[in-house]
Amino acid sequence: MRLVTFSEGGSTRIGLLVGEAIIDLSVAAPDLPREMVAFLEAGDEVMALARKVTGETPTLKLADVELRSPVLRPPKILAVGLNYREHVEETGRELPKFPIIFNKQSTSATGPFSPIYRPKESVAMDYEGEMGVVIGKRCRRVPKDRYKEVIAGYTVLNDVTIRDWQRRTPTMTMGKSWDSHCPMGPALVTVDEVDISKLDLKTLVNGEVRQHSDTSHLIFDVPTLIEHLSTAFTLEPGDVIATGTCAGVAAAMDGQPWLKHGDVVRVEIEQLGAIENKVVDDNEGTLIE
């Protein structure tokens, strides 16, 4: 299945993406939860009920809805640094002996076609196309050979980064967590739909290919990441793991062509789909509610 979160008619709910249309689960299976985390928390029985309606006629055209991040507000966004050999080489760093983990704040999540905001506090805005893993079950100390049991599915994401803020401190969190800097989607593709061992990945800026690799080049693969993270703390339904980016980031290119207002960034992953986000200058001021 390809699970989506979408807004239409004044409400936000979940559905099944079928080509260029959506089966609205609030119509096809009205007893199911209408929010993705609640849906995942409900477990295998609810997932099975959703599968039963996959053959129904879609009720909405994709063009008539706004796709949102599959998980609107992930409980955790856990990202992996330096997880492709070519990216390690372009940064001049040594290959990591253990996964390098950092957080992106949950408020950085945004939709697959929503704008990403370039802050006035920096010009050093970069892109990082990545495969995302969405956790489906509450779990701890998961061995590698059982990793599929705890994954709901996979998605496309862009680990947008403000490089100078990233480098201010070793934790990297401040440079990784700006609002709108984790666009995801277009769908959560369930584990039974895809083999992630070698998925082609591309990042394009204004149509120019900047990054091109495939998931077979991950230094620490998904089973290893699941085992490593869950050894220390509990993973929860809706948590997202950004598995790392490949070579070709702006920071490592001649002239460092940072993202600017009006640029369009597209991340494509074979079998998972594509996200495309326009860069917009963030001119908003103080917000206190």
C-alpha positions as CSV (number, residue, x, y, z in Angstrom):
1,M,0.0,0.0,0.0
2,R,0.9,3.6,-0.5
3,L,-0.5,5.5,2.5
4,V,-0.9,9.2,2.3
5,T,-1.9,12.1,4.5
6,F,-3.9,14.7,2.6
7,S,-6.0,17.8,3.2
8,E,-9.3,18.4,1.3
9,G,-12.6,20.0,2.0
10,G,-11.4,21.7,5.2
11,S,-10.0,18.5,6.9
12,T,-6.9,16.4,7.0
13,R,-7.1,12.7,6.9
14,I,-5.4,9.6,5.5
15,G,-5.9,7.5,2.4
16,L,-4.4,5.1,-0.1
17,L,-2.6,6.5,-3.2
18,V,-3.6,4.7,-6.4
19,G,-1.9,6.2,-9.4
20,E,-3.2,9.7,-9.7
21,A,-6.1,9.2,-7.3
22,I,-6.8,8.5,-3.6
23,I,-9.0,6.1,-1.8
24,D,-10.3,8.2,1.1
25,L,-10.1,5.8,4.1
26,S,-12.6,8.0,6.1
27,V,-15.1,6.9,3.4
28,A,-14.0,3.4,2.5
29,A,-13.3,2.4,6.1
30,P,-14.8,5.0,8.4
31,D,-14.0,3.1,11.6
32,L,-10.2,3.4,11.0
33,P,-8.2,6.2,12.6
34,R,-7.9,9.3,10.4
35,E,-4.4,10.3,11.5
36,M,-1.3,8.4,10.6
37,V,0.3,7.9,14.0
38,A,-3.0,6.7,15.5
39,F,-3.4,4.5,12.5
40,L,0.1,2.9,13.0
41,E,-0.4,2.6,16.7
42,A,-3.6,0.6,16.1
43,G,-1.5,-2.3,14.8
44,D,-1.6,-5.1,12.2
45,E,-5.4,-5.5,12.4
46,V,-6.0,-2.0,11.2
47,M,-3.4,-2.3,8.5
48,A,-5.1,-5.5,7.3
49,L,-8.5,-3.7,7.2
50,A,-7.0,-0.9,5.1
51,R,-5.6,-3.5,2.7
52,K,-9.1,-4.9,2.1
53,V,-10.2,-1.6,0.4
54,T,-7.2,-1.3,-1.9
55,G,-9.3,-2.5,-4.8
56,E,-12.1,0.0,-4.3
57,T,-12.7,2.8,-6.7
58,P,-10.8,6.0,-5.6
59,T,-13.0,8.8,-4.5
60,L,-10.6,11.7,-5.0
61,K,-8.3,13.0,-7.7
62,L,-4.8,13.6,-6.6
63,A,-4.9,17.1,-8.3
64,D,-7.8,18.0,-6.0
65,V,-6.1,17.5,-2.7
66,E,-3.0,18.8,-0.9
67,L,-0.6,16.0,0.0
68,R,0.9,16.5,3.5
69,S,3.9,14.8,5.1
70,P,2.8,11.1,5.5
71,V,3.4,11.6,9.3
72,L,2.3,15.1,10.1
73,R,4.3,15.4,13.3
74,P,6.7,12.5,13.8
75,P,7.4,11.7,17.4
76,K,11.1,11.6,16.5
77,I,13.1,12.3,13.4
78,L,16.4,10.5,13.7
79,A,18.9,11.2,11.0
80,V,22.2,9.5,10.1
81,G,25.3,11.5,9.1
82,L,28.0,10.3,6.7
83,N,26.3,7.1,5.6
84,Y,27.4,6.9,2.0
85,R,31.1,6.3,1.2
86,E,31.2,8.9,-1.6
87,H,29.7,11.6,0.7
88,V,32.3,10.8,3.4
89,E,35.0,11.2,0.8
90,E,33.7,14.6,-0.5
91,T,33.7,15.9,3.1
92,G,37.3,14.8,3.7
93,R,36.2,12.8,6.8
94,E,37.1,9.3,7.8
95,L,34.6,6.5,7.5
96,P,32.6,6.2,10.7
97,K,33.0,3.2,12.8
98,F,29.5,3.6,14.3
99,P,26.4,5.3,12.9
100,I,26.4,9.1,13.4
101,I,23.0,10.0,14.8
102,F,21.4,13.4,15.2
103,N,17.9,14.8,15.6
104,K,15.8,16.9,13.4
105,Q,13.0,18.5,15.4
106,S,9.5,17.2,14.6
107,T,8.4,20.7,13.6
108,S,10.7,20.5,10.6
109,A,8.4,18.0,8.9
110,T,6.5,19.4,5.9
111,G,4.7,18.1,2.8
112,P,6.2,16.6,-0.4
113,F,5.3,19.6,-2.5
114,S,5.3,22.4,0.1
115,P,7.7,25.3,0.1
116,I,10.9,25.1,2.0
117,Y,11.9,28.3,3.7
118,R,15.3,29.9,3.4
119,P,16.1,31.8,6.6
120,K,17.3,35.3,6.6
121,E,19.9,34.3,9.2
122,S,22.0,32.4,6.7
123,V,22.8,31.9,3.0
124,A,24.3,28.4,3.4
125,M,21.2,26.4,2.7
126,D,21.8,22.9,1.3
127,Y,19.9,19.8,0.2
128,E,20.3,16.1,1.1
129,G,18.1,13.6,-0.7
130,E,17.5,10.6,1.4
131,M,15.4,7.5,1.9
132,G,13.2,7.7,5.1
133,V,12.1,4.7,7.2
134,V,8.9,5.0,9.1
135,I,8.5,2.9,12.3
136,G,5.3,1.0,12.7
137,K,5.6,-0.6,16.1
138,R,6.7,0.4,19.5
139,C,10.0,-1.6,19.9
140,R,13.3,-1.8,21.8
141,R,16.4,-4.0,21.3
142,V,15.4,-5.2,17.8
143,P,17.9,-7.7,16.3
144,K,18.8,-7.2,12.7
145,D,17.0,-10.2,11.4
146,R,13.7,-8.9,12.8
147,Y,13.9,-5.3,11.5
148,K,11.0,-5.7,9.0
149,E,8.6,-6.5,11.8
150,V,8.9,-3.0,13.2
151,I,8.9,-0.9,10.0
152,A,5.6,0.5,8.6
153,G,7.2,1.6,5.4
154,Y,9.5,3.9,3.5
155,T,9.3,7.4,2.1
156,V,11.3,10.1,0.3
157,L,12.7,13.0,2.2
158,N,15.1,15.9,2.0
159,D,17.3,16.6,5.0
160,V,17.6,20.3,4.3
161,T,20.5,21.8,6.1
162,I,21.7,25.2,7.1
163,R,25.5,24.5,6.9
164,D,26.9,27.3,9.0
165,W,24.5,26.7,11.9
166,Q,25.2,22.9,11.6
167,R,28.9,23.5,12.1
168,R,28.6,25.8,15.1
169,T,28.3,22.8,17.5
170,P,29.1,19.1,17.3
171,T,25.5,18.1,17.7
172,M,24.3,19.6,14.3
173,T,20.7,19.8,15.5
174,M,20.4,23.6,15.1
175,G,21.5,23.4,11.5
176,K,19.1,20.5,10.7
177,S,15.9,21.5,12.4
178,W,14.5,24.7,10.8
179,D,10.8,24.8,10.2
180,S,10.0,23.2,6.8
181,H,13.4,21.6,6.5
182,C,12.3,18.0,6.3
183,P,9.9,17.6,3.4
184,M,8.6,14.0,3.1
185,G,6.4,11.9,0.9
186,P,4.6,11.6,-1.3
187,A,3.5,8.4,0.4
188,L,4.5,5.9,3.1
189,V,5.1,2.8,1.0
190,T,4.6,-0.4,3.0
191,V,7.4,-2.9,3.5
192,D,5.6,-5.6,1.4
193,E,5.6,-3.2,-1.7
194,V,9.3,-2.6,-2.1
195,D,12.8,-4.1,-1.9
196,I,15.0,-1.4,-0.6
197,S,18.3,-3.2,-1.2
198,K,19.2,-1.2,-4.3
199,L,16.9,1.8,-5.0
200,D,18.1,4.5,-7.4
201,L,18.2,7.9,-5.7
202,K,18.5,11.3,-7.4
203,T,18.4,14.9,-6.2
204,L,17.9,17.6,-8.8
205,V,18.1,21.4,-8.4
206,N,16.3,23.3,-11.2
207,G,16.4,20.1,-13.3
208,E,20.2,19.6,-12.8
209,V,21.2,16.3,-11.3
210,R,23.3,17.0,-8.2
211,Q,23.1,13.7,-6.4
212,H,22.9,10.2,-7.9
213,S,23.5,6.9,-6.1
214,D,21.5,4.0,-4.8
215,T,20.7,2.5,-1.4
216,S,23.1,-0.4,-1.9
217,H,25.8,2.0,-1.0
218,L,24.6,2.7,2.5
219,I,27.5,2.2,5.0
220,F,25.1,1.2,7.7
221,D,22.1,-0.5,6.2
222,V,18.5,-0.3,7.6
223,P,18.7,-3.5,9.7
224,T,21.9,-2.1,11.3
225,L,20.3,1.3,12.0
226,I,17.2,-0.3,13.6
227,E,19.3,-2.5,15.8
228,H,21.6,0.4,16.8
229,L,19.0,2.9,17.6
230,S,16.6,0.6,19.4
231,T,19.4,-0.7,21.7
232,A,19.5,2.7,23.4
233,F,15.9,3.8,23.3
234,T,12.3,2.9,22.4
235,L,11.3,3.5,18.8
236,E,7.6,4.5,18.4
237,P,5.0,4.3,15.6
238,G,5.5,7.3,13.4
239,D,9.2,7.8,14.2
240,V,11.2,8.6,11.0
241,I,14.8,7.6,10.3
242,A,16.5,9.6,7.6
243,T,19.1,7.1,6.4
244,G,21.8,9.5,5.1
245,T,22.7,11.3,1.9
246,C,25.1,10.5,-1.0
247,A,27.7,12.7,-2.7
248,G,26.9,15.9,-4.5
249,V,25.8,18.3,-1.8
250,A,26.3,22.0,-2.5
251,A,28.8,22.3,0.4
252,A,31.3,20.1,-1.4
253,M,30.8,21.6,-4.9
254,D,33.0,24.3,-6.5
255,G,31.6,27.7,-5.6
256,Q,29.2,26.1,-3.1
257,P,26.0,26.8,-5.0
258,W,23.7,27.2,-2.0
259,L,19.9,27.1,-2.5
260,K,18.3,30.5,-3.2
261,H,14.9,31.9,-3.5
262,G,13.0,30.4,-6.4
263,D,15.1,27.2,-6.7
264,V,13.2,23.9,-7.1
265,V,14.6,20.9,-5.4
266,R,13.4,17.4,-6.5
267,V,14.3,14.1,-4.8
268,E,13.4,10.9,-6.6
269,I,13.7,7.4,-5.2
270,E,12.9,4.4,-7.4
271,Q,9.6,2.7,-6.4
272,L,9.0,5.3,-3.6
273,G,8.2,8.3,-5.8
274,A,9.4,11.9,-5.8
275,I,9.1,15.1,-3.8
276,E,9.6,18.5,-5.2
277,N,9.9,21.7,-3.1
278,K,10.4,25.3,-4.1
279,V,12.7,27.5,-2.0
280,V,11.1,30.6,-0.7
281,D,12.7,33.3,1.4
282,D,11.4,33.3,5.0
283,N,10.4,36.9,5.8
284,E,8.2,36.1,8.8
285,G,8.9,37.8,12.1
286,T,8.2,36.9,15.8
287,L,5.3,34.5,16.5
288,I,3.8,34.3,20.0
289,E,0.5,32.5,20.4
